[in-house]
Amino acid sequence: MTIRLALYQPDIPQNAGTLIRLAACCNVALDIIEPCGFVWSDRRLQRAGMDYIELANVTRHSSWDAFRAAIDGRLILLTTQASSSYVEIQYESDDILLLGRESAGVPPDVHDTVDLRVRIPIAESARSLNVALAGAMVLGEALRQSDGFPGQGIQAA
């Protein structure tokens, strides 16, 4: 199993499209937990995802409960409310990196059921990073630690 990304009820199609492209380029699966704040055929999603939408391994789940029933692995929530920095933990190859809604994060019941919460340290004057940027930063660290980047570890002949 490899590290996965999961989006909890995304609001902004451009961010979802950007994360679809990231997932395709990094060869990781992406779970979309519905309902979304946009229709799947939204042109902004298509524009941000470009032709990577067809290359990405995307699974859409009808609800949080459906997602939980379908996954197996440690669930790590990216949240401003965490005490641990994302670089202070050891990632495992079956981790699922969960990103909340752009407008509201995740509800308390979701927050309370994850296995681990991590934050990205940012300037005190800033509220948060864009969800797609946050996902890219943490996914990059998780893939680096687990030798999970496509082509990583391949020796030249």
C-alpha positions as CSV (number, residue, x, y, z in Angstrom):
1,M,0.0,0.0,0.0
2,T,1.2,3.6,-0.6
3,I,0.5,6.9,0.9
4,R,-2.9,8.4,-0.1
5,L,-4.4,11.9,-0.1
6,A,-8.0,12.4,1.0
7,L,-10.1,15.6,0.6
8,Y,-13.0,16.0,3.0
9,Q,-16.0,17.7,1.2
10,P,-13.9,20.1,-0.8
11,D,-15.4,23.5,-1.6
12,I,-13.1,24.9,-4.3
13,P,-12.9,23.0,-7.6
14,Q,-9.5,24.6,-8.5
15,N,-8.0,23.2,-5.4
16,A,-9.4,19.7,-6.0
17,G,-8.2,19.9,-9.6
18,T,-4.7,20.9,-8.4
19,L,-4.6,18.0,-5.9
20,I,-5.8,15.6,-8.6
21,R,-2.8,16.7,-10.7
22,L,-0.5,16.3,-7.7
23,A,-1.8,12.8,-7.0
24,A,-1.3,11.8,-10.7
25,C,2.2,13.2,-10.8
26,C,3.3,11.6,-7.6
27,N,1.5,8.3,-8.3
28,V,-0.6,8.4,-5.2
29,A,-4.3,7.6,-4.9
30,L,-6.8,10.4,-4.0
31,D,-10.0,10.0,-2.1
32,I,-12.8,12.6,-2.4
33,I,-15.2,12.5,0.4
34,E,-18.5,14.0,-0.7
35,P,-20.6,16.1,-0.8
36,C,-18.4,18.5,-2.7
37,G,-19.1,22.2,-2.9
38,F,-19.2,22.0,-6.7
39,V,-20.4,19.6,-9.4
40,W,-17.8,17.1,-10.6
41,S,-18.1,18.3,-14.1
42,D,-17.3,21.9,-13.1
43,R,-15.1,23.5,-15.8
44,R,-12.8,25.0,-13.1
45,L,-12.0,21.5,-11.8
46,Q,-11.3,20.3,-15.3
47,R,-9.1,23.3,-16.0
48,A,-7.0,22.9,-12.9
49,G,-6.8,19.1,-13.3
50,M,-6.2,19.3,-17.0
51,D,-5.5,16.0,-18.7
52,Y,-4.2,14.6,-15.3
53,I,-7.7,13.8,-14.3
54,E,-7.7,10.8,-16.5
55,L,-4.3,9.7,-15.2
56,A,-5.1,10.1,-11.5
57,N,-6.4,7.2,-9.3
58,V,-9.4,9.0,-7.8
59,T,-12.1,7.4,-5.7
60,R,-15.2,9.3,-4.7
61,H,-17.0,8.3,-1.5
62,S,-20.6,9.3,-0.9
63,S,-20.0,10.1,2.8
64,W,-17.5,10.1,5.7
65,D,-18.8,6.8,6.8
66,A,-18.4,5.3,3.3
67,F,-14.8,6.5,3.2
68,R,-14.0,5.1,6.7
69,A,-15.5,1.7,5.6
70,A,-13.3,1.7,2.5
71,I,-9.9,2.6,3.9
72,D,-7.2,0.8,5.8
73,G,-4.3,2.7,7.2
74,R,-3.4,5.5,9.6
75,L,-5.5,8.6,9.1
76,I,-3.5,11.8,9.5
77,L,-5.4,15.1,9.6
78,L,-3.7,18.3,8.4
79,T,-5.1,21.0,10.8
80,T,-4.1,24.3,12.3
81,Q,-5.3,22.8,15.7
82,A,-2.5,20.2,15.9
83,S,0.4,20.4,18.3
84,S,2.8,18.3,16.2
85,S,4.5,19.8,13.2
86,Y,4.3,17.7,10.0
87,V,8.1,17.3,10.0
88,E,8.2,15.9,13.5
89,I,6.5,12.6,12.8
90,Q,7.5,9.4,11.0
91,Y,5.2,8.6,8.1
92,E,4.2,5.0,7.2
93,S,3.7,3.7,3.7
94,D,-0.1,3.2,4.3
95,D,-0.8,6.6,5.7
96,I,-3.8,8.6,4.5
97,L,-3.3,12.4,4.6
98,L,-6.7,14.0,5.2
99,L,-7.3,17.6,4.1
100,G,-10.4,19.5,5.4
101,R,-12.8,21.8,3.6
102,E,-11.3,25.2,2.7
103,S,-14.2,27.0,4.4
104,A,-14.4,25.0,7.6
105,G,-11.8,22.3,8.0
106,V,-13.4,19.1,9.3
107,P,-16.2,18.8,11.9
108,P,-15.4,17.8,15.5
109,D,-16.5,14.2,15.1
110,V,-14.0,13.8,12.2
111,H,-11.3,15.6,14.1
112,D,-11.8,13.3,17.1
113,T,-11.6,10.1,15.1
114,V,-8.3,10.5,13.2
115,D,-5.2,8.7,14.3
116,L,-2.9,11.7,14.2
117,R,-3.1,15.5,13.7
118,V,-0.3,17.6,12.2
119,R,0.2,21.2,11.4
120,I,2.5,23.2,9.1
121,P,4.3,26.0,11.1
122,I,3.5,29.4,9.5
123,A,4.0,33.0,10.5
124,E,1.9,34.1,13.5
125,S,0.3,36.8,11.4
126,A,-1.1,34.3,8.9
127,R,-4.2,32.1,9.4
128,S,-3.5,29.2,7.1
129,L,-2.1,28.0,3.8
130,N,-4.1,27.1,0.7
131,V,-5.3,23.5,1.1
132,A,-3.6,22.4,-2.1
133,L,-0.3,23.9,-1.0
134,A,-0.6,22.3,2.4
135,G,-1.3,18.9,0.9
136,A,1.7,19.2,-1.4
137,M,4.1,20.1,1.4
138,V,3.0,17.2,3.7
139,L,2.8,14.7,0.9
140,G,6.3,15.7,-0.2
141,E,7.6,15.0,3.3
142,A,5.7,11.7,3.6
143,L,7.0,10.5,0.2
144,R,10.5,11.6,1.0
145,Q,10.5,9.6,4.2
146,S,9.0,6.5,2.7
147,D,11.1,6.5,-0.6
148,G,7.7,6.9,-2.3
149,F,8.5,9.4,-5.0
150,P,8.1,7.9,-8.5
151,G,11.5,6.7,-9.7
152,Q,13.1,7.2,-6.2
153,G,15.6,4.6,-5.3
154,I,16.1,3.4,-8.9
155,Q,19.8,2.9,-9.6
156,A,21.3,3.9,-13.0
157,A,22.5,0.9,-15.1
